[in-house]
Amino acid sequence: MIPQIAQLSKRPKHYVCPSCHLYLMAWDSPTEFLEIFHKIGLWSDFWTGDVRLICQHCLGATEVLPVRLVTLLRERLGLASPYDTRREEAERLAAFRRDATRR
């Protein structure tokens, strides 16, 4: 018997800028296929941690992205929001201070 292959979605999910209506990105979740059409960035809300796509053309923000997609964008394309960078720097500084006090 042939093993059952995961069903492919009929089409990928398209993310469109709500302000200028440019197609920013298409994502097919079963295959993890990404296609980026325009310059994008990630923006994360400080309080909730929700991440959105930002259109670099007009700075419009899309709806909240799924965690799986955010992880994929960070791993494959190296996209990170400023909040993530600040958190990493704070963690590095805290580790450095801990190491300095142990000496």
TORKEPA-73361 format. One line per 3 residues: number of its first residue (from 1); their letters; for each residue x, y negated, z negated of C-alpha. Coordinates in nm, 3 decimals, padded with zeros to 5 digits. Each point is the difference from the previous one (the first is absolute). Layout:
NUM> a> X,Y,Z | ...
This chain:
1> mip> 00.000,00.000,00.000 | 00.118,-00.352,00.075 | 00.030,-00.216,-00.312
4> qia> -00.250,-00.281,-00.013 | 00.162,-00.331,00.095 | -00.097,-00.308,-00.197
7> qls> -00.268,-00.187,00.186 | 00.128,-00.312,00.166 | -00.207,-00.311,-00.034
10> krp> -00.163,-00.120,00.319 | 00.187,-00.325,-00.023 | 00.231,-00.173,-00.244
13> khy> -00.114,-00.267,-00.245 | 00.069,-00.346,00.142 | 00.093,-00.290,-00.224
16> vcp> -00.104,-00.337,00.143 | 00.083,-00.345,-00.129 | -00.324,-00.157,-00.129
19> sch> 00.114,-00.352,00.096 | 00.150,00.023,00.349 | -00.145,00.342,00.093
22> lyl> 00.331,00.147,00.119 | 00.040,00.375,-00.023 | 00.278,00.038,-00.255
25> maw> 00.041,00.373,-00.042 | -00.154,00.340,00.070 | 00.038,00.290,-00.245
28> dsp> -00.102,00.361,00.042 | -00.003,00.149,-00.349 | 00.011,00.375,00.083
31> tef> 00.307,-00.033,00.223 | 00.146,-00.306,-00.180 | 00.038,-00.172,00.337
34> lei> 00.062,-00.376,-00.019 | -00.018,-00.244,00.286 | 00.073,-00.363,-00.075
37> fhk> -00.117,-00.261,00.250 | 00.108,-00.328,-00.163 | 00.229,-00.121,-00.277
40> igl> -00.136,00.099,-00.339 | 00.097,-00.023,-00.363 | -00.127,00.145,-00.325
43> wsd> -00.161,-00.209,-00.272 | -00.079,00.144,-00.340 | -00.227,-00.151,-00.262
46> fwt> 00.191,-00.048,-00.324 | -00.287,00.090,-00.234 | -00.167,00.290,00.179
49> gdv> 00.293,00.131,00.204 | -00.216,00.018,00.314 | 00.204,-00.026,00.320
52> rli> -00.119,-00.165,00.321 | 00.147,-00.057,00.346 | 00.087,-00.359,00.086
55> cqh> -00.008,-00.125,00.357 | 00.321,-00.193,00.064 | -00.175,-00.202,00.272
58> clg> -00.261,-00.171,-00.219 | 00.064,00.145,-00.352 | -00.342,00.166,-00.012
61> ate> -00.028,00.299,-00.236 | -00.182,00.325,00.075 | -00.201,00.216,-00.237
64> vlp> 00.178,00.201,-00.270 | 00.219,00.276,00.147 | -00.007,00.361,-00.118
67> vrl> 00.292,00.099,-00.224 | 00.105,00.269,00.247 | 00.037,-00.257,00.279
70> vtl> 00.191,-00.241,-00.222 | 00.243,00.276,-00.097 | 00.045,00.093,00.366
73> lre> 00.071,-00.362,00.101 | 00.256,-00.037,-00.278 | 00.178,00.328,00.080
76> rlg> 00.006,-00.020,00.380 | 00.029,-00.371,00.064 | 00.151,-00.132,-00.320
79> las> -00.288,-00.240,-00.056 | -00.022,-00.119,-00.357 | -00.202,-00.273,-00.162
82> pyd> 00.176,-00.272,-00.203 | -00.163,00.140,-00.315 | 00.171,00.338,00.055
85> trr> 00.336,-00.169,00.051 | -00.038,-00.202,-00.319 | -00.101,00.310,-00.195
88> eea> 00.302,00.194,00.130 | 00.232,-00.290,-00.090 | -00.150,-00.018,-00.350
91> erl> 00.047,00.375,-00.046 | 00.363,-00.021,00.118 | 00.068,-00.291,-00.235
94> aaf> -00.158,00.187,-00.294 | 00.212,00.308,00.078 | 00.312,-00.216,00.021
97> rrd> -00.077,-00.159,-00.338 | -00.059,00.342,-00.157 | 00.332,00.125,00.134
100> atr> 00.178,-00.315,-00.123 | -00.135,00.039,-00.354 | 00.113,00.363,-00.016
103> r> 00.363,-00.094,00.061
